[in-house]
Amino acid sequence: MDKLAMHGGPKAKTGPYGEGKRFVGKELQYLQEALEQNTLFYWYGEKVKAFTARFAGMYGMKHCVATSSGTASLHVALGALGITAGDEVITSPITDMGSVIGILFQNAIPVFADLDPRTYNMDPASIEAKITDKTRAIVVVHLTGNPADMDSIMEIARRRGVKVVEDCAQSYECFYKGRRAGTIGDVGCFSLNDFKHISAGDGGMVVMNDEELYKKALRFADKNYDRLTTDPAAMRKISYLAPNYRMTELQGAVALAQLDRLEWICAQRNAYGDALTAGISGLPGILPHVVKPGNKSSYWFYMLRIDEAELGATREQFSEALAAEGVPSTPGYIPTCVYEYDLFKNKNAYPGTDCPWGCKHYGREIEYKKGLCPTAEEILRTAVRLDVNEFFTKQDLDETIAGVRKVAAHFRAQRAQ
Ligand SMILES: Cc1ncc(COP(=O)(O)O)c(C=O)c1O
């Protein structure tokens, strides 16, 4: 067996991972055109309009509303759906804060459902168990580009009269049984932050087919102003609170150009991630990232899990040995489940108050504490994250697989002794 690099053997990875430039298409041209319009306001310019029309078209959706971030897109979706004080919204405990920020800003109550141990997506049975007469929506997070079990989730949601928002911030070109994630629930939300498949620095989109929902989303992203009316007084007929989450023409210009490469980026990542799974399957103690049959992931990142007893090493030892091989990895993802963050443990969303939990419109008790979602906690305890990038090469793939296999074989052999 090959000697580990950390013991003086040759490294599995013989050179740096592939890199490339992300903004080398029509970005500059579109930015210049945006500036020459003499306005950067989305309602007067053409870039945000062209971008939303094109994205809606790519996704086969009737409408798309542009926003200033993915977090904003999720808040807009909830606002447009009428989520308000005292409502419960079910979501995932392994996600970005962006999935829960909008819930809290609507003074609604986040409720966390447990996850599938291998896809890291929300478990429909756990969702159903968390539904109460206060539940108004489910924010389904398609984690890392891998689709959640949408047939089961939609069946539960329709039967229980609950709306479905798809959080696709990590999941462009993510297919559930041939359908794009973001087109299956009532609303789909996307992020253009700089770490996502495509970037406009920051930005987001909300897609939907329902005309009324579209009009509400358009207003909710823009101070509740009605831009569709030509009567200035009617435009400012404000009946409830909404933020300003407008996308600028500068973001729209970059986002429009980025769409040219979206399919290529996701195809590259899909091929890399699936090949990684094929290359590291069947190794005792290594649990590859599962994409269910019939689905397609665009691998925002790759997250395997370690069975420490089976492997004979902690994930920290595994990750350290892998790093010495020239294959960087990160133990875990977010540090704890979201409900273990101080904000939730101390119910301190609006400092110095117990809002929204103490709101008279809620009138229930809910506890956020360790043990709430045991599978999610176990995922975070045993996960190892590997980077995926559209610029990675076949050699990067082969050497990464070789690194994982070599390190896993070493620990297994050691365990047998
Ligand atoms: C799953 C998920 N939801 C929401 C967001 C929020 O997106 P943004 O950073 O664009 O506000 C992110 C961003 O990391 C995310 O990963």
The ligand as a Tripos MOL2 file, in Angstrom:
@<TRIPOS>MOLECULE
LIG
   16    16     1     0     0
SMALL
NO_CHARGES

@<TRIPOS>ATOM
      1 C1        -29.3340   27.6540    1.1480 C.3       1 LIG1
      2 C2        -29.1520   29.1320    1.1300 C.ar      1 LIG1
      3 N1        -30.2220   29.9260    1.2790 N.ar      1 LIG1
      4 C3        -30.1250   31.2600    1.2610 C.ar      1 LIG1
      5 C4        -28.9060   31.8880    1.0850 C.ar      1 LIG1
      6 C5        -28.8490   33.3750    1.1020 C.3       1 LIG1
      7 O1        -28.3710   33.9090   -0.0990 O.3       1 LIG1
      8 P1        -27.6410   35.3320   -0.1250 P.3       1 LIG1
      9 O2        -26.2880   35.1640    0.4640 O.co2     1 LIG1
     10 O3        -27.5990   35.6730   -1.5850 O.co2     1 LIG1
     11 O4        -28.4820   36.2710    0.6480 O.co2     1 LIG1
     12 C6        -27.7740   31.1060    0.9050 C.ar      1 LIG1
     13 C7        -26.4490   31.7500    0.7320 C.2       1 LIG1
     14 O5        -25.4050   31.2420    1.0810 O.2       1 LIG1
     15 C8        -27.8820   29.6990    0.9390 C.ar      1 LIG1
     16 O6        -26.8130   28.9070    0.7730 O.3       1 LIG1
@<TRIPOS>BOND
     1     1     2 1
     2     2     3 ar
     3     2    15 ar
     4     3     4 ar
     5     4     5 ar
     6     5     6 1
     7     5    12 ar
     8     6     7 1
     9     7     8 1
    10     8     9 2
    11     8    10 1
    12     8    11 1
    13    12    13 1
    14    12    15 ar
    15    13    14 2
    16    15    16 1
@<TRIPOS>SUBSTRUCTURE
     1 LIG1         1 GROUP 0 **** ****
